[in-house]
Amino acid sequence: MKWTLLPACALEDMSTVWNELHARSDATPLLALDFVQPLLTEFARGDELLARCDMHGRTVAMALVVRTGRGRWSTFQPSQAPVGLWLQERGLDVNTLLACLMRALPGMPLVFGLTQCDPDLLPRPPDGPRLRTMDYIDTARITLAGSFDDYWQARGKNLRSNLKKQRAKLAKDGVPLRMQICRDPADVAQAVADYGRLESAGWKAGGGTAVAADNDQGRYYRAMLERFCARGAGSIYRYWFGEQLAAMDLCVEDAQQIIVLKTTYDETIPKSLSPTLLMREEACRALFEARAFERLEFYGKVMEWHTRWTDEVRTLYHINFYRWPIIASLHARQQARRPD
């Protein structure tokens, strides 16, 4: 087992290797090249490295890594990436992979952080002399099995009643509801601009975190979704109150799942109405009826509204891998002394 380190820009030349490993790993769309390459284009500092592990003449793991401080390295983790940018063949021991990577990284690092791991992709390893894991966030999914009516009846009475009343009120006021799903790459630029217009008018605008057509986030989502839509694996949901764009979802897909990456809504709509939840109800109905996917994934931190839609929750986690066991022990003691 041998790790080779190259500048991260080499990923473009190694696209075939990444794609083949991604296919063998049965990994999430969040680790597909179409998702990862635009992240580098828009959010890389320039000192990131592409790490490639070969064993018996075959590439068995790849990752994008970056120095995060003195003696510290981690996977490259822009906020737009829900999981750490680490690919490995199923069944490989992550301890062995990390131990070999530590020896290959420059500067004799003391700790390497493998961030935002999904236990569905990388089963959570037990703590050991050089390895520690820690909880990151809980995230939710909906299994798209059976009928929507059965799924909907299993939801809380308050949710069902509230959305039914909202639909009745909108119908009484003569406001038609319409869900539109965009899959054409030629329509992505306008869709991302529409998304940015909604988000930039809301609370995120004040913090500078809103998507906009002309900022790095807008450029990222446009480039990434154009690539996914070009191969039939991207979708953008728009939900309309009459002629008013009320809510949007940005999604990527594969044969098993559809993943909601970003959601926004028009915050000028009265608080008595929930455009996002109305859109979610119609989208779930369509997904259950189409039977094209096994599950709907959210990947963001579980919020109160998630728990009204599903009880399927799992915990994403981080891994810290240390050069020596003594460093792991010292770090654990330091963490234990910190106030909650």
TORFI-888607 format. One record per residue (C-alpha): residue in one letter; x, y, z. Coordinates in Angstrom, 2 decimals, always signed. Example, Ala and Ser with C-alpha at 12.3 -4.5 7.8 and 13.67 -1.06 7.14 Angstrom:
<pts>
> A_+12.30_-4.50_+7.80
> S_+13.67_-1.06_+7.14
</pts>
This chain:
<pts>
> M_+0.00_+0.00_+0.00
> K_+1.52_+3.31_-1.13
> W_+0.18_+6.88_-1.11
> T_+1.24_+9.34_-3.81
> L_+0.72_+13.09_-3.35
> L_+0.08_+15.50_-6.21
> P_-1.24_+19.05_-6.50
> A_-5.05_+18.97_-6.33
> C_-5.25_+20.36_-9.88
> A_-4.06_+16.90_-11.02
> L_-7.57_+15.62_-10.32
> E_-8.65_+16.71_-13.78
> D_-5.97_+14.51_-15.37
> M_-6.92_+11.64_-13.05
> S_-10.65_+11.93_-13.65
> T_-10.86_+8.40_-15.05
> V_-9.14_+6.94_-11.98
> W_-11.44_+8.89_-9.62
> N_-14.54_+7.85_-11.59
> E_-13.55_+4.19_-11.60
> L_-12.86_+4.19_-7.85
> H_-16.14_+6.01_-7.24
> A_-18.02_+3.35_-9.20
> R_-16.28_+0.48_-7.37
> S_-16.95_+2.11_-4.02
> D_-20.67_+2.45_-4.71
> A_-20.23_+5.92_-3.23
> T_-22.61_+8.84_-2.88
> P_-23.12_+11.45_-5.64
> L_-21.51_+13.84_-3.15
> L_-18.17_+12.18_-4.01
> A_-18.71_+12.05_-7.77
> L_-16.18_+13.98_-9.84
> D_-18.98_+16.23_-11.09
> F_-19.56_+17.32_-7.48
> V_-15.91_+17.52_-6.39
> Q_-14.16_+19.22_-9.32
> P_-16.24_+22.43_-9.13
> L_-15.51_+22.59_-5.38
> L_-11.81_+22.86_-6.18
> T_-12.44_+25.44_-8.87
> E_-14.35_+27.80_-6.59
> F_-13.16_+27.14_-3.04
> A_-9.62_+25.77_-3.07
> R_-6.83_+27.92_-1.59
> G_-4.27_+26.49_-3.99
> D_-2.23_+24.37_-1.57
> E_-4.56_+21.36_-1.50
> L_-3.15_+17.97_-2.48
> L_-4.62_+14.98_-4.26
> A_-3.69_+11.84_-2.35
> R_-3.84_+8.52_-4.23
> C_-3.32_+5.11_-2.63
> D_-2.32_+2.15_-4.81
> M_-2.16_-1.50_-3.78
> H_-1.33_-4.46_-6.00
> G_-1.45_-2.24_-9.10
> R_-4.92_-0.83_-8.36
> T_-6.01_+2.49_-6.89
> V_-7.91_+1.68_-3.69
> A_-8.32_+5.13_-2.11
> M_-8.18_+8.80_-3.07
> A_-8.68_+12.00_-1.11
> L_-8.28_+15.75_-1.30
> V_-6.23_+16.90_+1.68
> V_-4.91_+20.19_+3.02
> R_-2.68_+21.46_+5.80
> T_-4.91_+23.08_+8.45
> G_-2.26_+24.25_+10.93
> R_+1.05_+23.42_+12.50
> G_+1.31_+19.64_+12.61
> R_-2.29_+19.24_+11.38
> W_-3.77_+18.03_+8.11
> S_-7.32_+17.11_+7.13
> T_-9.55_+16.33_+4.23
> F_-10.46_+19.40_+2.16
> Q_-13.83_+20.44_+3.56
> P_-15.60_+23.44_+2.02
> S_-18.98_+24.07_+3.61
> Q_-20.76_+23.13_+0.37
> A_-19.55_+19.52_+0.73
> P_-21.78_+17.54_+3.11
> V_-19.20_+14.74_+3.49
> G_-15.42_+14.62_+3.58
> L_-13.72_+14.25_+0.20
> W_-12.37_+10.76_+0.84
> L_-12.97_+7.73_-1.40
> Q_-11.97_+4.18_-0.54
> E_-12.90_+0.70_-1.63
> R_-15.34_-0.98_+0.70
> G_-13.81_-3.40_+3.17
> L_-10.45_-1.67_+3.51
> D_-9.23_-0.88_+7.01
> V_-9.31_+2.89_+7.52
> N_-6.68_+2.60_+10.30
> T_-4.19_+1.11_+7.86
> L_-4.99_+3.67_+5.17
> L_-4.56_+6.58_+7.58
> A_-1.35_+5.22_+9.07
> C_+0.19_+4.95_+5.60
> L_-1.08_+8.41_+4.64
> M_+0.46_+9.97_+7.76
> R_+3.86_+8.66_+6.70
> A_+3.43_+10.13_+3.21
> L_+2.31_+13.63_+4.19
> P_+5.01_+16.31_+4.32
> G_+6.15_+17.98_+7.52
> M_+5.70_+14.98_+9.83
> P_+2.11_+15.86_+10.87
> L_+0.92_+14.98_+14.36
> V_-2.77_+14.53_+13.50
> F_-4.89_+14.00_+10.41
> G_-8.63_+14.75_+10.43
> L_-10.97_+12.76_+8.23
> T_-14.02_+15.00_+8.37
> Q_-17.78_+14.53_+8.09
> C_-17.89_+10.77_+7.58
> D_-21.18_+9.03_+6.78
> P_-21.46_+5.65_+8.56
> D_-23.39_+4.37_+5.53
> L_-20.28_+4.96_+3.42
> L_-17.55_+4.36_+6.00
> P_-18.63_+2.33_+9.03
> R_-17.58_+4.10_+12.21
> P_-14.39_+2.45_+13.48
> P_-13.82_+1.83_+17.19
> D_-11.45_+4.16_+19.01
> G_-7.92_+2.80_+19.24
> P_-4.44_+3.84_+20.38
> R_-4.04_+6.26_+17.45
> L_-7.62_+6.81_+16.31
> R_-10.47_+8.74_+17.89
> T_-13.92_+9.48_+16.48
> M_-16.35_+12.20_+17.50
> D_-19.93_+13.00_+16.60
> Y_-20.48_+15.68_+13.97
> I_-24.22_+16.08_+13.33
> D_-27.36_+13.97_+13.12
> T_-28.88_+13.84_+9.66
> A_-32.18_+12.51_+8.31
> R_-33.55_+10.53_+5.39
> I_-36.88_+9.24_+4.11
> T_-37.06_+5.68_+2.76
> L_-39.26_+5.78_-0.33
> A_-40.87_+2.36_+0.15
> G_-44.55_+1.51_+0.01
> S_-47.22_+4.05_-0.86
> F_-47.21_+7.75_-0.18
> D_-50.62_+7.48_+1.46
> D_-49.27_+4.99_+4.02
> Y_-46.22_+7.17_+4.62
> W_-48.36_+10.29_+4.99
> Q_-50.80_+8.64_+7.40
> A_-47.84_+7.76_+9.61
> R_-46.93_+11.43_+9.96
> G_-48.27_+13.52_+12.80
> K_-51.86_+14.70_+12.68
> N_-50.80_+18.32_+13.22
> L_-48.53_+18.32_+10.15
> R_-51.16_+16.77_+7.90
> S_-53.92_+19.02_+9.19
> N_-51.84_+22.19_+8.98
> L_-50.81_+21.65_+5.36
> K_-54.36_+20.66_+4.40
> K_-55.66_+23.94_+5.88
> Q_-52.99_+25.93_+4.06
> R_-53.98_+24.36_+0.74
> A_-57.66_+25.08_+1.43
> K_-56.91_+28.73_+2.25
> L_-54.81_+29.22_-0.88
> A_-57.53_+27.59_-3.01
> K_-60.19_+29.82_-1.42
> D_-58.04_+32.88_-2.22
> G_-57.72_+31.72_-5.83
> V_-53.98_+31.00_-5.61
> P_-53.03_+27.96_-7.72
> L_-50.09_+25.83_-6.58
> R_-47.61_+24.39_-9.05
> M_-44.42_+22.33_-8.74
> Q_-41.90_+22.48_-11.58
> I_-38.86_+20.20_-11.89
> C_-35.94_+21.40_-14.04
> R_-33.53_+18.81_-15.44
> D_-32.23_+20.54_-18.58
> P_-28.64_+21.80_-18.19
> A_-29.56_+24.79_-20.36
> D_-32.02_+25.92_-17.66
> V_-29.64_+25.63_-14.71
> A_-28.15_+29.14_-14.92
> Q_-31.57_+30.78_-14.66
> A_-32.65_+28.38_-11.93
> V_-29.58_+29.16_-9.81
> A_-30.16_+32.88_-10.41
> D_-33.76_+32.43_-9.22
> Y_-32.53_+30.54_-6.17
> G_-30.03_+33.27_-5.40
> R_-32.69_+35.96_-5.73
> L_-34.85_+34.22_-3.11
> E_-31.98_+33.51_-0.73
> S_-30.36_+36.92_-1.11
> A_-33.63_+38.58_-0.08
> G_-33.77_+36.56_+3.15
> W_-31.85_+36.37_+6.42
> K_-28.75_+34.80_+4.86
> A_-28.04_+37.98_+2.91
> G_-27.08_+39.77_+6.12
> G_-24.44_+37.17_+6.96
> G_-22.97_+37.08_+3.47
> T_-23.72_+33.37_+3.09
> A_-26.46_+33.61_+0.46
> V_-26.10_+32.08_-3.00
> A_-25.99_+34.68_-5.78
> A_-25.58_+34.19_-9.51
> D_-22.30_+36.13_-9.52
> N_-20.61_+34.86_-6.34
> D_-18.50_+31.76_-5.74
> Q_-21.46_+29.77_-4.37
> G_-23.63_+30.62_-7.35
> R_-20.85_+29.72_-9.78
> Y_-20.30_+26.45_-7.92
> Y_-23.93_+25.34_-7.91
> R_-24.37_+26.33_-11.55
> A_-21.27_+24.43_-12.75
> M_-21.98_+21.39_-10.58
> L_-25.69_+21.14_-11.46
> E_-25.01_+21.66_-15.16
> R_-22.67_+18.65_-15.03
> F_-25.19_+16.50_-13.15
> C_-28.13_+17.55_-15.34
> A_-26.11_+16.84_-18.49
> R_-26.05_+13.16_-17.47
> G_-29.61_+13.07_-16.13
> A_-28.64_+13.12_-12.46
> G_-29.61_+16.61_-11.32
> S_-32.94_+18.24_-10.52
> I_-34.09_+21.67_-9.39
> Y_-37.53_+21.97_-7.83
> R_-39.45_+25.23_-8.08
> Y_-42.73_+25.73_-6.23
> W_-45.13_+28.46_-7.30
> F_-47.95_+30.32_-5.58
> G_-49.68_+31.51_-8.73
> E_-47.02_+33.56_-10.54
> Q_-44.91_+33.99_-7.38
> L_-41.88_+31.73_-6.97
> A_-42.34_+30.52_-3.40
> A_-39.69_+27.85_-2.70
> M_-36.84_+25.91_-4.33
> D_-34.72_+22.77_-3.82
> L_-31.36_+22.02_-5.47
> C_-30.82_+18.24_-5.78
> V_-28.42_+15.61_-7.11
> E_-29.21_+11.96_-7.71
> D_-27.96_+8.49_-8.49
> A_-29.69_+5.15_-9.04
> Q_-30.50_+4.76_-5.33
> Q_-31.11_+8.23_-3.91
> I_-32.02_+11.85_-4.40
> I_-30.18_+14.34_-2.17
> V_-31.53_+17.77_-1.27
> L_-28.48_+20.03_-1.14
> K_-30.06_+23.43_-0.66
> T_-33.54_+24.75_+0.12
> T_-34.83_+28.30_+0.15
> Y_-38.16_+30.12_+0.12
> D_-39.63_+33.58_-0.32
> E_-39.57_+35.14_+3.14
> T_-42.14_+37.78_+2.15
> I_-44.84_+35.09_+2.18
> P_-47.01_+35.35_+5.34
> K_-45.79_+33.26_+8.27
> S_-49.13_+31.44_+8.31
> L_-48.04_+29.67_+5.11
> S_-45.18_+27.17_+4.72
> P_-44.14_+27.08_+1.06
> T_-41.19_+24.76_+1.73
> L_-43.36_+22.19_+3.52
> L_-46.07_+22.38_+0.86
> M_-43.38_+21.77_-1.78
> R_-41.93_+18.92_+0.28
> E_-45.33_+17.20_+0.51
> E_-45.86_+17.32_-3.26
> A_-42.26_+16.31_-3.98
> C_-42.51_+13.33_-1.63
> R_-45.76_+12.23_-3.21
> A_-44.17_+12.39_-6.67
> L_-41.07_+10.49_-5.49
> F_-43.09_+7.71_-3.83
> E_-45.26_+7.33_-6.94
> A_-42.35_+7.37_-9.41
> R_-40.45_+4.63_-7.52
> A_-37.22_+5.85_-9.13
> F_-35.24_+6.12_-5.88
> E_-34.87_+4.12_-2.69
> R_-34.46_+7.12_-0.40
> L_-34.55_+10.89_-0.07
> E_-31.49_+12.24_+1.76
> F_-31.16_+15.62_+3.48
> Y_-27.58_+15.47_+4.88
> G_-27.96_+18.77_+6.73
> K_-28.25_+18.97_+10.51
> V_-31.53_+17.54_+11.76
> M_-34.02_+20.32_+12.45
> E_-37.35_+20.12_+14.21
> W_-39.22_+19.96_+10.91
> H_-37.19_+16.91_+9.81
> T_-38.53_+14.95_+12.78
> R_-42.09_+15.59_+11.57
> W_-41.24_+13.99_+8.23
> T_-39.13_+11.02_+9.31
> D_-37.73_+9.14_+12.28
> E_-34.76_+7.84_+10.23
> V_-31.77_+9.62_+11.73
> R_-28.08_+8.70_+11.80
> T_-24.97_+10.44_+13.12
> L_-22.18_+11.70_+10.87
> Y_-18.77_+11.73_+12.56
> H_-15.16_+12.90_+12.35
> I_-12.00_+10.81_+12.67
> N_-8.75_+12.08_+14.20
> F_-5.73_+9.90_+13.47
> Y_-2.53_+10.59_+15.41
> R_+1.10_+9.93_+14.63
> W_+1.74_+8.50_+18.11
> P_-0.63_+7.14_+20.79
> I_+0.74_+9.64_+23.33
> I_-0.55_+12.51_+21.18
> A_-3.99_+10.89_+21.08
> S_-3.99_+10.55_+24.87
> L_-2.89_+14.14_+25.43
> H_-5.50_+15.45_+23.04
> A_-8.22_+13.38_+24.75
> R_-7.24_+14.80_+28.14
> Q_-7.25_+18.33_+26.74
> Q_-10.72_+17.82_+25.28
> A_-12.00_+16.38_+28.57
> R_-10.87_+19.49_+30.47
> R_-12.77_+21.86_+28.18
> P_-16.04_+23.20_+29.63
> D_-19.21_+22.06_+27.88
</pts>
